[in-house]
Amino acid sequence: MKPDIKTAKECLENWGFSEYSKAYIMTNEVLRLSVKNIPTKSDILTVAGSGDHPLFCLLREPKSVDTFDVSYNAKVIMDIKTSAIPKLPFAGYRNLLNGLYEEYDIKDIYELPEIIKTLPAEEQEYIEQINGKGFIRSDMTLFFSPYLFMQKKEYEQIRKRLHGPFNFIWTDITSLHAKLNKTYDFMHLSNIFDYMGIQKIIYVLSSLVPYVNNGGKIYFEYGMNSEPKPKNFHNFCSDVSNKYNQELKFRVKYDGNRKKCILQRTR
Ligand SMILES: C[S@@+](CC[C@H](N)C(=O)[O-])C[C@H]1O[C@@H](n2cnc3c(N)ncnc32)[C@H](O)[C@@H]1O
């Protein structure tokens, strides 16, 4: 899983998701709400994103949390966070994220050398070479918004339950199934489907359903104006039920300008 720094530098010049696309420093989703759909003691698979997806999953006292992402930079920000959290009190963690957000030369961040020391050598080299260019600096007004950012109490719970880095699968979601070697109770796919047509979405869901435990769920969100309609997912559920010895139920909640969806395997 060694990153190629030359390819990364080229990819970072381009838009769109790729194996080195920029990663968010902090989530722009209200994760404390989406993780409420996860039963405790679950085996969870989640997109890595900014690392906040797997970290918020720890609030549900999971059995295990594995992560995947198309971008290596998602692994980098996630590993920085999982290395920092055991070392830093809440205020120090906020300072670190603020530094990552504000400093394009992240080597200037006081806490960073100590934090990256525990990462694999090739990841340390990657951070030194790519510096702060691997991160998206989105709307500062959202940054540290109390809706999005971890509260102190949540941070303490997460800190207690974090036992090292998360397992990371570096892959596009269309090939994810081929890299899985266990089944899960919950898959958090976030808003990846915003960027796909319905045929591809159905392909991805079909490939992942065999890795969902009986009673388990796949969670995803997409925009009101995106191509898929709830009837596409209802049709998908009846197709799966007819073809395989599995039954799926689909639920959607309309929330602001988002559709929040759960596919549940009921047999
Ligand atoms: C959909 S993005 C949006 C950011 C997100 N709202 C958050 O709060 O972090 C979340 C993550 O999905 C990853 N991603 C996008 N398309 C992907 C794909 N086809 N396969 C795997 N990961 C993908 C991105 O690299 C990013 O880290």
The ligand as an ORCA input file, in Angstrom:
! r2SCAN-3c Opt
* xyz 0 1
  C     -18.342     11.546     -0.543
  S     -17.050     12.455      0.232
  C     -17.754     13.869      0.970
  C     -17.293     14.340      2.320
  C     -18.201     13.963      3.407
  N     -19.474     14.637      3.302
  C     -17.596     14.134      4.802
  O     -18.276     14.588      5.704
  O     -16.418     13.764      4.988
  C     -16.612     11.329      1.444
  C     -15.435     10.443      1.047
  O     -15.823      9.568     -0.010
  C     -14.677      9.258     -0.782
  N     -15.135      8.779     -2.091
  C     -15.729      9.498     -3.088
  N     -16.007      8.710     -4.151
  C     -15.594      7.455     -3.817
  C     -15.616      6.202     -4.488
  N     -16.106      6.089     -5.718
  N     -15.135      5.124     -3.840
  C     -14.605      5.229     -2.582
  N     -14.566      6.390     -1.903
  C     -15.045      7.488     -2.497
  C     -13.898     10.554     -0.839
  O     -12.525     10.332     -1.096
  C     -14.169     11.155      0.543
  O     -13.115     10.884      1.414
*
